[in-house]
Amino acid sequence: MIIPLLDVSLQGLPEDWSLSERDVDVLAFLGEEEFQFFTFEGLKRRLGLHPETLSRILDRLEAEGIVKKSSQGYTVTKEIAKHLRQHSGNRAENRVMLLQTFLPSDLPVEELVSNLRGRWFGLLRWLGLSENPEGVALKWVTEDGDIQVDAKITLNTLTIEARFLHGYNQNLALKAAYQLMTHISKQSARTHAPVIARHVGYFGGSGYYLMPA
């Protein structure tokens, strides 16, 4: 018996896709996260899959032309990505904002993304990257697979969010966010454009606490 990995379903899948229920669960996750690139190790941690199981799933998805291997790991083909976005829900309500900053207008965002992409930071292991008309999101997962941390860059704003997968470890999420922010600040300093933190969201409430500029 195949046990679904996620409480997510895709409607309207092409009839010629010969996929199992577990394959469709992984596809639903890829669509929900709007992945452009993702890694095997990151996906294994994020979904808690045995390496052999995930390898078989990705082999089938690759055989169907849904994903393909790239220098960054795996990429979802553009047409398939569009289809997945149309049939997958975005569970924004499961994400908690940890920190938000304004990025300097002279900070080269493409260079920042390039320097962050594929990197590990303390508690965080690289998961993948997604893009949409609003901006780019770089995604990590903690080594134990309990928390996903996203760094979203939209115009001149950086937002770091957490998605709690098992339990609700506030301190661990905050530590991971500040480890990531420390690296971003170092990258920014090299361009002589310091990142200025403007506010931080505090868990369990809707208020924000001003940070010194």
C-alpha positions, 0 to 999 in steps of 0.5 A: 500500500502506498501511503501519501506523503502530503495532504495535497492532491493534484487535479487534472493531471495528464492522463498519459502520466504513468505515476503512482500516488507517491509520485503525485504527492512529490509532484504536488509538493514541487508545485506548491513550492514552485520549484525551479531547481531542487536537490536530491539531498534537500528533497530527501530531508524535506519529505523524510524519504528513504534515498532509494525511494526518492531515487525511484520516484525521481527516475520515474519523473525524469522518464516522464519528462517532468524533471531533469537533472541539471548542474544545480540538481534537478529542474522542473521543465517549464511547461510542467511547472506551469501546470503544477502551479495551476493545480497546486495550492500555496499554503502560505498560512503554514509559514511564519515570518521570522525577519524582514529587511529592506535591501539597499537599492545598489545591492546586486540582487542577482549576485546575492542570489548566486552567492546564496544558492546551493550554500549550507549555513549552520543548521540549514541545508540547501533545498532549492530555488523557486521563481514567480513574477513577484520575485525569487525564493531560496529554500533551506531545510534544517538537517533534522528535516523539522523546519523549512526556511525560505528567503524571499527577495521581492524588489528591495525587500528580503523576507525570511520565513519558516514552515514548521514540519514537525513540532514548533521549535521557535528557538531553532527557527530563529537561530537558523534565520539569524545564521542565514541573515549573518551570511547575507550581511557579509555578502552585502558588506562586500558590495559596500551596501549594508543590509539594514534590518527594519523589523522582526516578527515575534512568534505567537503575535501579530506585532513587530518589534523595531530594530535599531538601524 
